[in-house]
Amino acid sequence: MVGGTGLYVKAFCEGIDEIPKADEAIRKNIQQQFDANGLQWLQEEVQKKDAAFWQIAEQQNPHRLMRALEVLEATGRSITSFHQHKKTERPFNIIKIGLVLPREELKYHINTRVDAMMRQGLLEEVKSLLPYRSLNALQTVGYKELFNYLDGKTSLAKAVEEIKMNTRHYAKRQMTWFKKDEEINWHHPSDSIKI
């Protein structure tokens, strides 16, 4: 496997916990309350009702917070009670290799990539996706900033700068996640002999 989010790589290498499916009525109710009351309300609800999860939660991630409330309301148990914290034996050997760049080099590559995406039609792609903008898959870096531009909330230049900045922040979060994995052997991408 090459690439993937931190959670995907972890699930692939270690297996995944069996967490109950959400009841659709519960999910809809929590979503409606979140839409009406915002992130602060959601954070307060999780902190009050599931303190164990709150301590380890991605506290700015509404999807994770809503999922924790869904499980709690459906089962009466904290989502943390379903976390096994044990690796599932895998039928293959795992070698983890991470690629790391100096910060300024990474910034340059991110900025260059965003500029190339814009030249290759990202704005036109986003325009074609306007009817579907509420989908979770479109709440990601690149789309949300250009939706704001198309809504007249910002200039195109500002939206592009926000894409670059948010991509850098995302890359930093990814590095923070992966740096915790002591099994990863880190290399500069140009070091092909060691890799």
C-alpha positions in Angstrom: 0.0 0.0 0.0 1.2 3.5 -0.7 -0.4 6.4 1.0 -3.6 6.8 2.9 -4.8 8.8 5.9 -3.4 8.0 9.3 -6.6 6.2 10.3 -6.7 4.2 7.1 -3.1 3.0 7.5 -3.7 2.1 11.2 -6.8 0.1 10.3 -5.0 -1.6 7.4 -2.0 -2.6 9.6 -3.7 -3.2 12.9 -7.3 -4.1 12.2 -10.3 -2.1 13.2 -12.5 -2.0 16.3 -16.1 -3.2 16.0 -18.2 -0.2 16.8 -22.0 -0.4 16.5 -23.7 1.2 13.5 -25.5 4.4 14.2 -29.3 4.5 14.4 -30.4 6.8 11.6 -32.9 8.6 13.7 -30.3 9.3 16.4 -27.8 10.5 13.7 -30.4 12.8 12.1 -31.4 14.3 15.5 -27.8 15.0 16.5 -27.0 16.5 13.1 -30.1 18.8 13.3 -29.0 20.0 16.8 -25.5 20.6 15.6 -26.8 22.5 12.5 -28.9 24.7 14.8 -26.5 25.2 17.7 -23.0 24.8 16.3 -19.7 23.3 17.3 -19.5 24.8 20.8 -22.9 23.1 21.7 -21.5 19.8 20.3 -18.3 20.1 22.3 -20.2 20.9 25.5 -22.5 17.9 24.9 -19.7 15.4 24.4 -17.7 16.9 27.4 -20.8 16.6 29.6 -22.0 13.2 28.5 -18.8 11.3 27.6 -15.9 12.7 29.5 -13.7 9.7 28.8 -14.0 10.3 25.0 -13.6 14.0 25.4 -10.2 13.6 26.9 -8.9 11.9 23.8 -11.2 13.4 21.2 -10.3 15.5 18.2 -12.2 18.3 19.8 -12.5 20.4 16.6 -13.8 17.5 14.5 -17.6 17.6 14.5 -17.9 14.3 12.7 -16.0 12.4 15.4 -17.9 14.2 18.2 -21.3 13.5 16.6 -20.3 9.8 16.1 -19.4 9.6 19.8 -22.8 10.9 20.8 -24.5 8.6 18.4 -22.9 5.5 19.9 -23.5 6.8 23.4 -27.2 7.4 22.7 -27.7 4.1 20.9 -25.8 1.8 23.3 -25.6 3.7 26.6 -21.8 3.2 26.4 -18.9 5.5 25.6 -17.4 4.9 22.2 -14.1 4.4 24.0 -15.5 1.2 25.5 -15.5 -0.4 22.0 -11.8 0.5 21.5 -9.8 -2.8 22.0 -6.3 -1.3 21.9 -4.9 -4.5 20.5 -3.5 -5.3 17.1 -5.1 -7.9 14.9 -2.6 -10.4 13.5 -2.1 -9.7 9.8 -1.3 -12.3 7.2 1.5 -10.2 5.8 4.7 -8.4 6.9 4.6 -4.6 7.3 7.4 -2.2 6.6 6.5 1.4 7.2 8.5 4.1 5.4 7.7 7.7 5.8 8.9 10.6 3.6 9.7 13.9 5.2 10.8 17.2 3.7 12.1 20.3 5.4 9.3 22.7 6.2 10.2 25.3 3.5 10.6 22.6 0.9 7.2 21.2 1.8 5.6 24.6 1.7 7.1 25.2 -1.8 5.7 21.9 -3.1 2.3 22.5 -1.6 2.1 26.0 -3.1 3.3 24.7 -6.5 0.8 21.8 -6.4 -2.2 24.2 -5.6 -1.2 26.5 -8.4 -1.0 23.6 -10.8 -4.4 22.3 -9.7 -5.9 25.8 -10.3 -4.4 25.9 -13.8 -5.7 22.4 -14.5 -9.3 23.3 -13.7 -10.0 23.0 -10.0 -12.3 26.1 -10.1 -14.3 24.6 -13.0 -14.6 21.3 -11.1 -15.9 23.1 -8.0 -18.4 25.0 -10.1 -19.8 21.7 -11.4 -20.1 20.4 -7.9 -22.1 23.3 -6.5 -25.4 21.2 -6.4 -23.6 18.6 -4.2 -21.7 20.9 -1.9 -23.3 19.6 1.3 -21.7 16.1 0.8 -19.0 15.3 3.4 -16.5 14.5 0.6 -16.8 18.2 -0.5 -16.1 19.7 2.9 -12.4 19.3 2.3 -9.5 21.5 1.6 -9.8 23.0 -1.9 -13.5 22.7 -2.2 -14.7 24.6 0.8 -12.5 27.6 0.0 -13.6 27.8 -3.6 -17.3 27.4 -2.5 -16.7 30.6 -0.4 -15.3 32.4 -3.4 -18.3 31.3 -5.6 -20.6 32.5 -2.8 -18.9 36.0 -3.0 -17.5 35.7 0.5 -13.9 36.1 -0.6 -11.7 36.9 -3.6 -10.2 34.2 -5.8 -6.7 35.1 -4.8 -7.7 34.9 -1.1 -9.4 31.6 -1.6 -6.3 30.1 -3.3 -4.1 31.4 -0.5 -6.5 29.7 2.0 -6.2 26.5 0.1 -2.4 26.6 0.4 -2.5 27.5 4.1 -5.1 24.9 4.9 -3.2 22.3 3.0 -0.1 23.1 5.0 -2.1 22.8 8.2 -3.4 19.4 7.0 0.1 18.3 6.2 1.3 19.3 9.7 -1.6 17.3 11.3 -0.6 14.3 9.2 3.0 14.6 10.3 2.0 14.9 13.9 -0.1 11.7 13.6 2.6 9.7 11.8 5.4 10.9 14.0 3.8 9.0 16.9 4.2 5.7 15.0 7.6 4.4 16.1 7.6 1.7 13.4 8.0 4.3 10.6 11.4 4.6 9.1 11.8 8.3 8.0 13.7 9.3 4.8 14.0 12.3 2.5 12.2 11.4 -0.8 15.5 11.8 -2.7 17.2 9.2 -0.6 16.2 6.3 -2.8 19.1 4.1 -1.9 18.2 4.0 1.8 14.5 3.6 1.0 
